[in-house]
Amino acid sequence: MKGLAMELAYTEKTARLRCPERGDVWARLSHWDAGLSASLRLTEERWRRLVKGVAHSGDAVFWLAAAAMMFLLGTPTGQEVALRLVQAIVGAGIVAAGLKRLIRRPRPDGPPDGLYPIHDRYGFPSGHAVRVAAIATALSPLIPGWLTAALALWAAAVSLSRVLLGIHYLLDVLTGMLLGGAVGLALAQVG
């Protein structure tokens, strides 16, 4: 069992997952992830503006406002969708915030570019990726198949936009999408 022993140690600057007998696995994975993510960053401003719009489409405020409108103006089915939407946003928020505080992996270097608040300096997992995947997955049993497919594509685009803008690493968003999918599946099973 000694070979399987893992130690979670973190500082304010970084979190490191170590497997003592095999070297620093987290550091190697982090280095690979940082290089790959940096190669995907957009530099041309006109493309960055477009991608920022996609990134902001996953903001919680937008989706909470949409849920409020659906609940107040909607049919019973619309109200059920609104309630599931709020559950997905809250569930995703709890999962993402809890893991960010535990793991404390910093975001990529560079200016925040106005896309996340200064107090949210940790990037793993991406809160946007967790949220959009949870929304797409949790709503899938309640909406038509074509809309489920559209939401899945949108969730992937929002998640990738965070990497293209250099505010998350690729593993931040991939892990976030997996976690969000799990949150959405749990809500679909319960609801």
ROKOL-386356 format. One record per residue: residue number from 0; x, y, z of N, C-alpha, C in turn. Coordinates in Angstrom, 1 decimal. Last residue first. Layout:
ROKOL-386356
SITE  fise     n_x     n_y     n_z    ca_x    ca_y    ca_z     c_x     c_y     c_z
SITE   NUM       X       Y       Z       X       Y       Z       X       Y       Z
...
end
This chain:
ROKOL-386356
SITE  fise     n_x     n_y     n_z    ca_x    ca_y    ca_z     c_x     c_y     c_z
SITE   190   -34.5    14.5    -9.2   -35.6    15.3    -9.6   -36.6    14.5   -10.4
SITE   189   -32.4    12.6    -8.9   -33.2    13.0    -7.7   -34.6    13.7    -8.1
SITE   188   -31.4    12.5   -11.5   -31.9    11.2   -10.8   -32.8    11.6    -9.6
SITE   187   -30.7    15.1   -12.0   -31.7    14.4   -12.9   -32.2    13.2   -12.2
SITE   186   -28.8    15.5   -10.1   -30.0    16.2   -10.0   -31.1    15.6   -10.9
SITE   185   -26.8    13.7   -11.0   -27.4    13.5    -9.6   -28.7    14.3    -9.5
SITE   184   -26.2    14.9   -13.5   -26.8    13.5   -13.4   -27.4    13.3   -12.0
SITE   183   -25.1    17.4   -12.6   -26.3    17.3   -13.4   -27.0    16.0   -13.4
SITE   182   -22.8    16.4   -11.3   -23.8    17.2   -10.5   -25.2    17.1   -11.3
SITE   181   -21.5    15.2   -13.5   -21.9    14.4   -12.3   -23.0    15.1   -11.5
SITE   180   -21.1    17.4   -15.1   -21.9    16.3   -15.6   -22.4    15.5   -14.4
SITE   179   -19.3    18.8   -13.4   -20.7    19.4   -13.7   -21.6    18.3   -14.2
SITE   178   -17.1    17.1   -13.5   -17.8    17.3   -12.2   -19.2    17.9   -12.4
SITE   177   -16.5    17.3   -16.2   -16.8    16.0   -15.6   -17.6    16.2   -14.3
SITE   176   -16.0    20.1   -16.4   -17.1    19.5   -17.2   -17.5    18.1   -16.6
SITE   175   -13.7    20.3   -14.7   -15.0    21.0   -14.4   -16.2    20.4   -15.1
SITE   174   -11.9    18.9   -16.1   -12.3    18.4   -14.8   -13.6    19.0   -14.4
SITE   173   -11.7    20.6   -18.3   -12.1    19.2   -18.5   -12.6    18.6   -17.2
SITE   172   -10.9    23.0   -17.0   -12.2    22.9   -17.7   -12.6    21.5   -17.9
SITE   171    -8.4    22.3   -15.9    -9.4    23.0   -15.1   -10.8    22.8   -15.7
SITE   170    -6.9    21.4   -18.1    -7.4    20.4   -17.1    -8.4    21.0   -16.1
SITE   169    -6.4    23.8   -19.4    -7.3    22.8   -20.0    -7.8    21.8   -19.0
SITE   168    -6.6    26.7   -17.2    -5.9    25.6   -17.9    -6.8    24.6   -18.4
SITE   167    -8.0    29.9   -17.7    -8.0    28.6   -17.1    -7.1    27.7   -17.9
SITE   166    -7.5    32.2   -19.0    -7.9    32.4   -17.6    -8.1    31.0   -16.9
SITE   165    -7.0    32.3   -21.8    -5.9    32.2   -20.8    -6.3    32.4   -19.4
SITE   164    -8.9    32.1   -23.7    -8.7    33.5   -23.1    -7.5    33.5   -22.1
SITE   163    -9.0    29.4   -24.1    -8.6    30.3   -25.2    -8.2    31.7   -24.7
SITE   162   -10.1    28.6   -21.7    -8.7    28.2   -22.0    -8.2    29.2   -23.1
SITE   161   -12.7    29.6   -22.0   -11.9    29.9   -20.8   -10.4    29.6   -21.0
SITE   160   -13.6    28.4   -24.2   -13.4    29.8   -24.3   -12.5    30.2   -23.1
SITE   159   -14.2    25.8   -23.4   -13.0    26.0   -24.2   -12.6    27.5   -24.2
SITE   158   -16.6    26.3   -22.0   -15.5    25.8   -21.3   -14.2    26.0   -22.1
SITE   157   -18.3    27.3   -24.1   -18.0    28.1   -22.9   -16.7    27.6   -22.2
SITE   156   -18.3    25.0   -25.7   -17.8    26.2   -26.2   -17.4    27.2   -25.1
SITE   155   -19.6    23.1   -24.1   -18.2    22.8   -24.5   -17.5    24.1   -25.0
SITE   154   -22.1    24.3   -23.8   -21.2    24.1   -22.6   -19.8    23.8   -23.0
SITE   153   -22.9    24.3   -26.5   -22.7    25.6   -25.8   -21.8    25.4   -24.6
SITE   152   -23.2    21.5   -26.8   -22.3    22.3   -27.6   -21.9    23.6   -27.0
SITE   151   -25.3    21.1   -24.9   -24.0    20.4   -24.8   -22.9    21.1   -25.6
SITE   150   -27.4    22.7   -26.0   -26.8    23.0   -24.7   -25.4    22.4   -24.5
SITE   149   -27.9    21.2   -28.3   -27.4    22.6   -28.4   -26.8    23.1   -27.1
SITE   148   -28.8    18.8   -27.2   -27.5    18.8   -28.1   -27.0    20.3   -28.2
SITE   147   -31.1    19.8   -26.0   -30.0    19.1   -25.2   -28.7    19.2   -25.9
SITE   146   -32.5    20.5   -28.2   -32.1    21.6   -27.3   -31.0    21.0   -26.3
SITE   145   -33.0    18.1   -29.4   -32.2    19.1   -30.1   -31.7    20.2   -29.2
SITE   144   -34.6    16.8   -27.4   -33.3    16.3   -27.7   -32.4    17.3   -28.4
SITE   143   -36.4    19.1   -25.1   -36.3    18.3   -26.3   -34.8    17.9   -26.6
SITE   142   -36.1    18.7   -21.5   -36.1    19.5   -22.7   -36.0    18.6   -23.9
SITE   141   -35.7    17.2   -19.3   -36.8    18.1   -19.3   -37.0    18.8   -20.6
SITE   140   -33.3    15.8   -19.3   -34.5    15.0   -19.2   -35.8    15.9   -19.4
SITE   139   -31.4    18.1   -19.4   -31.6    17.2   -20.5   -32.9    16.3   -20.4
SITE   138   -30.8    19.6   -17.2   -32.0    20.0   -18.0   -32.3    19.0   -19.1
SITE   137   -28.4    18.5   -16.3   -29.6    18.5   -15.4   -30.9    18.8   -16.2
SITE   136   -26.6    19.0   -18.4   -26.9    17.6   -18.0   -28.2    17.6   -17.2
SITE   135   -26.5    21.8   -18.6   -26.8    21.0   -19.8   -27.3    19.6   -19.4
SITE   134   -25.8    22.5   -15.9   -27.0    23.0   -16.6   -27.4    22.1   -17.7
SITE   133   -23.3    21.2   -15.7   -24.4    20.8   -14.8   -25.7    21.3   -15.4
SITE   132   -21.8    22.5   -17.6   -22.0    21.1   -17.8   -23.2    20.6   -16.9
SITE   131   -21.8    25.1   -16.5   -22.5    24.9   -17.8   -22.7    23.4   -18.1
SITE   130   -20.5    24.7   -14.0   -21.9    25.2   -14.1   -22.5    24.9   -15.4
SITE   129   -18.0    23.7   -14.6   -18.8    22.9   -13.8   -20.3    23.4   -14.0
SITE   128   -17.1    25.9   -16.2   -17.2    24.6   -16.8   -18.1    23.7   -15.9
SITE   127   -17.1    28.0   -14.2   -17.9    28.1   -15.4   -18.1    26.7   -16.1
SITE   126   -15.2    27.0   -12.5   -16.5    27.2   -12.0   -17.5    27.3   -13.2
SITE   125   -12.7    24.7   -13.1   -13.3    25.9   -13.6   -14.8    26.0   -13.2
SITE   124   -11.4    23.4    -9.9   -11.9    23.3   -11.3   -12.5    24.6   -11.8
SITE   123    -8.9    25.7   -10.4    -9.2    24.3   -10.5   -10.2    23.9    -9.5
SITE   122    -8.2    28.4   -10.0    -8.8    28.0   -11.2    -9.2    26.5   -11.3
SITE   121    -8.3    31.2    -7.7    -8.0    29.8    -8.0    -8.8    29.3    -9.2
SITE   120    -9.2    33.7    -7.2    -7.8    33.6    -7.8    -7.5    32.1    -8.2
SITE   119   -11.5    35.5    -6.8   -11.5    34.1    -7.3   -10.2    33.8    -8.0
SITE   118   -11.2    38.1    -6.2   -11.3    37.2    -5.1   -11.3    35.7    -5.5
SITE   117   -11.4    39.4    -8.7   -10.1    39.3    -8.1   -10.1    38.2    -6.9
SITE   116   -13.7    37.7   -10.9   -13.4    38.7    -9.8   -12.0    38.4    -9.2
SITE   115   -13.1    37.4   -14.4   -13.4    36.8   -13.1   -13.0    37.8   -12.0
SITE   114   -12.6    39.0   -16.6   -13.5    37.8   -16.7   -13.8    37.1   -15.4
SITE   113   -10.8    41.1   -16.9   -12.2    41.4   -16.5   -13.1    40.2   -16.5
SITE   112    -8.2    40.2   -17.2    -9.0    40.6   -18.4   -10.5    40.8   -18.1
SITE   111    -6.3    39.5   -15.5    -7.6    38.8   -15.3    -8.5    39.2   -16.5
SITE   110    -3.0    39.0   -17.0    -4.1    39.9   -16.5    -5.4    39.2   -16.4
SITE   109    -1.0    36.1   -16.0    -1.5    37.1   -17.0    -2.6    37.9   -16.3
SITE   108    -0.8    32.6   -15.5    -0.3    34.0   -15.3    -0.9    34.9   -16.4
SITE   107    -3.8    30.6   -14.7    -2.6    30.9   -15.5    -2.1    32.4   -15.3
SITE   106    -4.7    30.3   -11.2    -5.0    30.4   -12.6    -3.7    30.7   -13.4
SITE   105    -3.5    27.9    -8.7    -3.7    29.2    -9.3    -4.1    29.2   -10.7
SITE   104    -5.3    25.6    -6.8    -4.4    25.7    -8.0    -4.6    27.1    -8.6
SITE   103    -6.6    24.8    -4.4    -5.9    26.1    -4.5    -4.9    26.1    -5.7
SITE   102    -8.1    22.7    -3.2    -6.9    22.4    -4.1    -6.0    23.6    -4.2
SITE   101   -10.0    23.9    -1.5    -9.2    22.7    -1.1    -8.0    22.6    -1.9
SITE   100   -11.2    25.9    -3.0   -10.6    26.2    -1.7    -9.7    25.1    -1.1
SITE    99   -12.1    24.4    -5.2   -11.1    25.5    -5.4   -10.4    25.8    -4.0
SITE    98   -14.0    22.7    -4.0   -12.7    22.2    -4.5   -11.7    23.2    -4.7
SITE    97   -15.9    24.7    -3.3   -15.3    23.8    -2.3   -14.0    23.2    -2.7
SITE    96   -16.6    25.8    -5.8   -16.0    26.6    -4.7   -15.3    25.8    -3.7
SITE    95   -17.7    23.5    -7.1   -16.5    24.2    -7.6   -15.9    25.1    -6.5
SITE    94   -19.9    22.7    -5.4   -18.8    21.8    -5.8   -17.5    22.5    -6.2
SITE    93   -21.4    25.1    -5.3   -20.9    24.5    -4.1   -19.7    23.6    -4.4
SITE    92   -22.0    25.5    -8.0   -21.3    26.5    -7.3   -20.7    25.9    -6.0
SITE    91   -23.5    23.2    -8.7   -22.2    23.4    -9.3   -21.4    24.4    -8.6
SITE    90   -25.8    23.8    -7.0   -25.0    22.6    -6.8   -23.6    22.7    -7.4
SITE    89   -26.7    26.2    -8.2   -26.3    26.2    -6.8   -25.4    25.0    -6.6
SITE    88   -27.2    25.4   -10.9   -26.3    26.5   -10.6   -25.8    26.4    -9.2
SITE    87   -29.1    23.3   -10.4   -27.8    23.0   -11.1   -26.8    24.1   -10.8
SITE    86   -31.2    24.7    -9.2   -30.5    23.6    -8.5   -29.1    23.3    -9.1
SITE    85   -31.9    26.4   -11.3   -31.3    27.0   -10.1   -30.6    25.9    -9.3
SITE    84   -32.8    24.4   -13.1   -31.7    25.3   -13.5   -31.1    25.9   -12.2
SITE    83   -35.0    23.4   -11.8   -33.8    22.5   -12.0   -32.6    23.4   -12.4
SITE    82   -36.7    25.6   -11.8   -36.2    25.1   -10.5   -35.0    24.2   -10.7
SITE    81   -37.1    25.9   -14.6   -36.4    27.0   -13.8   -35.9    26.5   -12.5
SITE    80   -38.4    23.5   -15.2   -37.1    23.8   -15.8   -36.3    24.8   -15.0
SITE    79   -40.7    24.0   -13.7   -39.9    22.8   -13.4   -38.5    23.0   -13.9
SITE    78   -41.7    26.2   -15.1   -41.3    26.4   -13.7   -40.4    25.2   -13.2
SITE    77   -42.3    25.0   -17.5   -41.2    26.1   -17.5   -40.8    26.3   -16.1
SITE    76   -44.4    23.4   -16.7   -43.1    22.8   -17.2   -42.0    23.8   -17.2
SITE    75   -46.3    25.3   -15.9   -45.7    24.4   -14.9   -44.4    23.7   -15.4
SITE    74   -45.1    28.3   -17.7   -46.0    27.2   -17.5   -45.5    26.3   -16.4
SITE    73   -43.7    31.4   -16.6   -43.8    30.2   -17.3   -45.0    29.3   -17.0
SITE    72   -43.1    33.7   -15.3   -43.9    33.8   -16.5   -44.3    32.5   -17.1
SITE    71   -41.5    32.9   -13.1   -42.6    33.9   -12.9   -43.6    33.9   -14.1
SITE    70   -39.7    31.1   -14.2   -40.5    30.7   -13.1   -41.7    31.6   -13.0
SITE    69   -38.4    32.5   -16.2   -39.2    31.3   -16.6   -40.1    30.9   -15.4
SITE    68   -37.2    34.5   -14.7   -38.3    34.9   -15.7   -39.1    33.6   -16.1
SITE    67   -35.5    33.0   -13.1   -36.5    33.8   -12.5   -37.6    34.1   -13.5
SITE    66   -33.8    31.9   -15.2   -34.7    31.0   -14.3   -35.8    31.8   -13.6
SITE    65   -32.6    34.2   -16.1   -33.5    33.5   -17.0   -34.4    32.5   -16.2
SITE    64   -31.2    34.9   -13.8   -32.2    35.8   -14.3   -33.2    35.1   -15.2
SITE    63   -29.4    32.7   -13.7   -30.4    32.9   -12.6   -31.5    33.9   -13.0
SITE    62   -28.0    33.2   -16.1   -28.9    32.0   -16.0   -29.8    32.1   -14.8
SITE    61   -26.7    35.6   -15.5   -27.5    35.5   -16.7   -28.5    34.3   -16.5
SITE    60   -25.2    34.8   -13.2   -26.2    35.9   -13.1   -27.2    35.8   -14.3
SITE    59   -23.3    33.0   -14.1   -24.4    32.5   -13.2   -25.5    33.6   -13.2
SITE    58   -22.1    32.9   -17.4   -22.1    33.6   -16.1   -23.4    33.2   -15.4
SITE    57   -21.9    31.9   -20.0   -21.9    31.0   -18.9   -22.0    31.6   -17.5
SITE    56   -21.4    34.1   -21.6   -22.7    33.4   -21.7   -22.9    32.3   -20.6
SITE    55   -18.8    34.8   -21.3   -19.7    35.4   -20.4   -21.1    34.8   -20.5
SITE    54   -17.6    33.2   -23.4   -17.3    33.0   -22.0   -18.3    33.5   -21.0
SITE    53   -18.7    34.5   -25.6   -19.1    33.1   -25.4   -18.8    32.8   -23.9
SITE    52   -17.5    37.0   -25.3   -18.9    36.9   -25.3   -19.4    35.5   -25.0
SITE    51   -14.8    36.2   -25.6   -15.3    36.7   -24.3   -16.8    36.7   -24.2
SITE    50   -14.8    35.6   -28.3   -14.7    34.5   -27.4   -15.1    35.0   -26.0
SITE    49   -14.8    38.2   -29.4   -15.9    37.2   -29.7   -15.9    36.1   -28.7
SITE    48   -12.4    39.2   -28.4   -13.7    39.8   -28.1   -14.9    38.9   -28.3
SITE    47   -10.5    37.5   -29.6   -10.7    37.5   -28.1   -12.0    38.1   -27.7
SITE    46   -10.7    38.2   -32.2   -11.1    36.9   -31.8   -11.4    36.8   -30.3
SITE    45    -9.6    40.8   -32.0   -10.9    40.6   -32.6   -11.5    39.3   -32.2
SITE    44    -7.0    40.4   -30.9    -8.0    41.0   -30.2    -9.4    40.8   -30.7
SITE    43    -5.1    37.5   -30.9    -5.7    38.5   -31.8    -6.9    39.0   -31.1
SITE    42    -4.4    35.4   -29.2    -3.7    36.7   -29.1    -4.4    37.8   -29.9
SITE    41    -5.6    32.6   -27.4    -5.8    33.5   -28.5    -5.0    34.8   -28.2
SITE    40    -3.9    29.6   -26.4    -4.4    31.0   -26.1    -4.5    31.8   -27.3
SITE    39    -2.8    27.2   -26.8    -4.2    27.4   -27.3    -4.7    28.8   -27.1
SITE    38    -0.4    27.2   -25.5    -0.4    27.1   -27.0    -1.8    27.3   -27.6
SITE    37    -1.2    27.1   -22.9    -0.6    28.3   -23.4    -0.6    28.3   -24.9
SITE    36    -2.1    24.4   -22.6    -3.0    25.5   -22.5    -2.5    26.8   -23.1
SITE    35     0.4    23.1   -22.9    -0.6    22.9   -23.9    -1.7    24.0   -23.8
SITE    34     1.7    24.1   -20.6     2.3    24.3   -21.9     1.2    24.1   -23.0
SITE    33     0.0    23.4   -18.5     0.3    24.8   -18.7     0.9    25.0   -20.1
SITE    32     0.1    20.5   -18.7    -1.1    21.2   -18.9    -0.9    22.7   -19.2
SITE    31     2.8    20.1   -18.1     2.3    19.7   -19.4     1.0    20.4   -19.7
SITE    30     2.8    21.0   -15.4     3.7    21.6   -16.4     3.2    21.3   -17.8
SITE    29     0.9    19.3   -14.3     0.7    20.7   -14.3     1.5    21.4   -15.3
SITE    28     2.2    16.9   -14.4     1.0    17.0   -15.1     0.6    18.5   -15.3
SITE    27     4.4    17.4   -12.8     4.6    17.1   -14.2     3.3    17.3   -15.0
SITE    26     3.1    18.0   -10.3     4.0    19.0   -11.0     4.2    18.7   -12.4
SITE    25     1.8    15.5    -9.8     1.0    16.8   -10.1     1.8    17.8   -10.7
SITE    24     4.0    13.8    -9.4     3.1    13.6   -10.5     2.3    14.9   -10.8
SITE    23     7.0    13.8    -8.4     5.9    14.8    -8.2     5.0    14.7    -9.5
SITE    22     7.8    10.3    -7.7     8.1    11.7    -8.1     6.9    12.6    -8.0
SITE    21     7.0     7.9    -6.8     7.0     8.1    -8.3     7.4     9.5    -8.7
SITE    20     6.9     7.9    -4.0     7.7     6.9    -4.7     7.9     7.1    -6.2
SITE    19     5.1    10.0    -3.4     6.5    10.1    -3.1     7.4     9.1    -3.8
SITE    18     3.0    11.7    -5.2     3.2    10.3    -5.0     4.7    10.1    -4.7
SITE    17     1.2    14.7    -4.5     2.5    14.0    -4.6     2.3    12.5    -4.4
SITE    16    -0.2    17.5    -5.7    -0.5    16.1    -5.4     0.7    15.3    -5.6
SITE    15    -0.3    20.7    -4.7     0.6    19.7    -5.3     0.1    18.3    -4.8
SITE    14    -1.2    24.1    -5.3    -1.5    22.8    -4.7    -0.7    21.7    -5.4
SITE    13     0.2    27.3    -4.7    -0.1    26.2    -5.5    -0.5    25.0    -4.7
SITE    12     0.3    29.6    -2.9     0.7    29.7    -4.3     0.2    28.5    -5.2
SITE    11    -0.4    28.8    -0.4    -1.2    29.8    -1.0    -0.9    29.9    -2.5
SITE    10     0.0    25.2    -0.6     0.3    26.5    -0.1    -0.6    27.5    -0.7
SITE     9    -0.7    21.8     0.2    -0.8    23.0    -0.6    -0.4    24.2     0.2
SITE     8    -0.7    18.4    -0.2    -0.1    19.5     0.5    -0.3    20.7    -0.4
SITE     7    -1.6    15.2     0.1    -2.1    16.4    -0.4    -1.6    17.6     0.4
SITE     6    -0.2    12.2    -0.8    -0.2    13.3     0.2    -0.7    14.5    -0.5
SITE     5    -0.8     8.7    -1.0    -0.7    10.0    -1.6    -0.8    11.1    -0.5
SITE     4     0.2     5.4    -1.4     0.0     6.5    -0.5     0.2     7.8    -1.2
SITE     3     0.8     3.4    -3.1    -0.5     4.1    -3.3    -0.7     5.3    -2.4
SITE     2     3.1     2.3    -2.0     3.2     2.9    -3.4     1.9     3.7    -3.7
SITE     1     2.1     1.1     0.4     3.0     2.3     0.4     3.1     3.0    -0.9
SITE     0     0.8    -1.2     0.0     0.0     0.0     0.0     0.9     1.3     0.0
end
